[in-house]
Amino acid sequence: MRLDVSYDGTDFCGWAKQPGQRTVQGLVEDALAKQPPGRSVPRPVVVAGRTDSGVHASGQVMHFDVVPHDPVGGGRISVDAQGIPDLGRMVHRWNRILPPDLRVLGARVVPSAFDARFSALRRHYRYQVSDAPWGVDPLRRRDTLAWNRPLDVAALNAAAQELLGLNDFAAYCKPREGATTVRELQRFEWERVAAHLIVAHVSADAFCHSMVRSLVGTLLMVGDGRKARPWPAELLESTSRTTAVAPAHGLTLTAIDYPSDEDLEARAAQTRAMRTLP
């Protein structure tokens, strides 16, 4: 079963379940345990992209396996002729259990080959920045970074274009033992959507830990004139990680793309393979 969820990450200690901490995974699994859509819900649920503490999501995806029909279960859950739960009712029940900063937007049965993480084709993020001299609009303070220098959108886009394609983004990632840092950055665009509001759109087949925030933080130093345009691309050849990491609260996971049902298994196998540069 696939769940699409949205959350305000301000008061969460990230996605991953941690003892004694308020996390998205912990609350979702608690809601599923209290109102399961069938006999059992194995744990943990699998998520498309683990978000850090403070990062938001409007298009997060997760999946879990479930036995949808218990013929002697007492009829707590409405099912159709194929034994599939009434998912509209389940979504309503889950959202009654969950706090207001975490919502289940939809639920549907998907093929067994579907894997929220490994079946994904690409992930889309948005990062919002205010370069107003007075800071951030109070209504946007939870999802927008205040940058106290004016930003040049043309310079931001020129530098961003040089990072596109298949590269080793080790300089932009928090290292994890045994994990590759080779990624295909497919989109990195900046636009000024209001007088003092700039939005970065970042898409890739996958992201390593803190990669989006590192890309944004590095580019902001070009946008405000403190670094030259070639600097971000030059960092790709560096063996040391950039320290210009943007704060978490400006970042939102907006969407995950998946292939057709027929290509799910092949995509998952491709994603699991260790990637290297040619």
N, C-alpha and C positions, 0 to 999 in steps of 0.2 A: 504494500500500500504506500502511495506517495502522499506526503503532506506538503503544502506550500504555506509558509509562515512569514510573519513580519514582526519585528520587535524594535523597540527603542533600547539601544544597548547601554544607555547611561548608567543604569543601576544594576547591570549584570556583570559578573566576573567572567565574561566571555561565554563562548558556546559550551566548552567541554565541562562535563560534570566533575565537581571537586568537592571533597568532604567539607561540610560546614559553610559552603559558599553558595550564593544565589547565581545559578547559571541557567542558560536557556535549555540545555539538554536535560538538566535535573527537573525543571518544571514541566517540560513536555512529557518526559517519562512518568512523572508523577500523575499527570492528567490521564495518560494512557492506562496506567495501572488502576486508577480509580474508575475509569469508564472504558474498558477494553472493547474493541470492535470484534469480539470473537472469544474463543476459549482462552487464548494466551497471546501475549505480546513479548517476544524475545527482546532482551536488552543487550547492548545499548542500541538505540536507533542510529542510523548512518546518515550523515549530513553531507551536503555538497561541498561546503567550505566552512571550516572552523573559523569563527570570527573572534578577534581578541576582545579583551575587556574594553567596553566603551564604544565598540563598533556597532553600527545599526544594520538592519536588513529590511528591505521591502519585498524581496523575492527569493528568500532562502528556501531550499528544497531538502527534504529528508525522506527516508524510506524505512519501513520495517516489515517484517513478515508476520502473518497472522493466519490462524485457522478460522475462517469466517463464519462457520455454522456449527453449533453444538446442538444436535437433535434432542438432547436431554438436559439442556442448560437452563430450562425454566422460562425461556422466552423473554429475557431482559432486553434483548436487542432485536429490532425489526429487521428481517432479511427478505430478499426477493426470492424468486423461484430457484435461482442458482446458489442461494445461500449467502449472497452478498449483503452486508449490512446497509441500512439506510444511512448513507454517508452525510446527507444534509442534516439529519438529526444528530449524528455523532459530532459533526463540527460544532453545532450549537451547544452540545453538552460539554465538549472540551473547552470552549470559550467561556462557559460559565464557571469552570474550575480555574482557568488560567487568569493571571492578573492582567490589568488593562494595558500594560506595556508589552504584552506578548499575545498575538492573535494567530489562530489557524485560519488561513484564507480559503483553503479548499482541501479536499481529500478525494483520491480516486484510486481504483485498483489498476495496477500496472503489471506488465509481464514479469515473470520471475527473473528474467535476465536484467531487469532494471536495477541499476546501482546509482544512488544519488551522487556519489562521489566519482566513481570510476567511469560511469557512462556519460558524464558531462562532456560536451564539445567545447564549451567556453563559459567563462564567468564574466559578469559585467559589474563594475563598481563606479560609484560617483563620489567625488570629493568636492566639498564646497568651502570656499574661502571668501572672506570679506576683507577688502583692502580699504575700507572706510577709515578716515582718521580718528573717528570716535569709537571704532571697534565693530561689534556685531549687533544687528537688530536683536533686541531682547527676546523676540519670539523665535529667533533662529539660533540662539546660543547653544542649544544642545546638539546641533548637527552641522555647525558652520565654524570654521577656524577664523579667528581674528588675526590678521596680518598687518602689522603697523607700518608697512611700506607700500607705496603704490606699485602695482604689478603691470607689466607689459605683456599682453596676451599674445602678440605676434612673436615675441622672444620665447615665450613659453612653448608655443606650437612649433617653432623652428627647432628648438632643442629636443622636444618630444619626438619629432619625426625621425630623428637620428637613432632612436632606441627601438624602433619597430623591427619586427622580424624575430627569427630564431637566434637567441643569444644565451650565453651563460651569464645569469644575473646574480652571481655569487656576491658581488659588491653591494647588491640591493636586498639581500636576504639574510635573515637570521639563520645561521648554519644549524643543520640537523644531521647527526651522524648517519651515513649510509644513504642520504637523500640527494638526488640530483638538483641542481639549480638551473638547469637548462629549461627555458620556457620560450614560447612563441608569443610575443607581445603583438596583438593584432590591431589594437586601437589605443591611441593616447592623444586625446584632443582637449583643448581648453577653449571655453567660450565665456564671454561676459554677458550674463543674462539680465543684469540690472546695473544701475550706476556703480555700485560698489560690490556686486556679487559675481564671483567667478566660479565656474563649475568645470572640473576635470572629469572626463569620461575615459575609463581605463578598462580594456577588455583583453583577455588572454585565454589560451587553451587551459591554463592552470596558473596558479600563483604560489610561490613559496612564502614561507613565514615572513610577514612584515614587508613584503615586496611592494605593495601598492603605496603604503605610507612612506617607504624609502624613496620611491620614484617621485612622489609628490613633494616631499621635503627637499629633495635635491633640486627639482625643477623650480621651486619657489625662489631659491637663491639666485637662479638665472633670471627669473621674472622680475626680481626687484633690483637687478643690476650688480649684485655682489660677486657673481661668477659669470664667466664668459660662456657663450653658447656651446662650444665643444666639450665643456667639462663633464656633463652627464655621460656622454658617449665614451669619453676617455676612461671613465670609471669602470667600464665593462672590462677593460684590460687589467684592472687593479686586483691585487690579491687580498686587499683589506676592505672591510665593509664601510660604507658611508655612514657617517654619524648624523646625517641630516634626515631624521625620521619625523614625519608630520604626526601631530597628536591624533589619537584614535577617533575622537568624537566627530571629526569632519567627514568620516568615511561611512558609506552605505553600500552594502551588497544589494544590487537592484534586480538582477536576473541571472538565470542559468539556462543555457541552451542544451538541448538533447537531440540525438539523432532519431530517426524513425524506429519503431519497435523492431523491425527486421535487423537493424544494425547495432542494437544495444550490446549484444555479446561481443561483437568484433571490436567495438569502441572500447569496452572495458578492458579487453585483452591488450589493446594498443596502449591505453593509458597506464596500465600496470607495468609495462616494459620500461626498463631504465633507459633514459634518453641521454645521448651525448651529441656533441656537435660533429658535423661531418669533418 
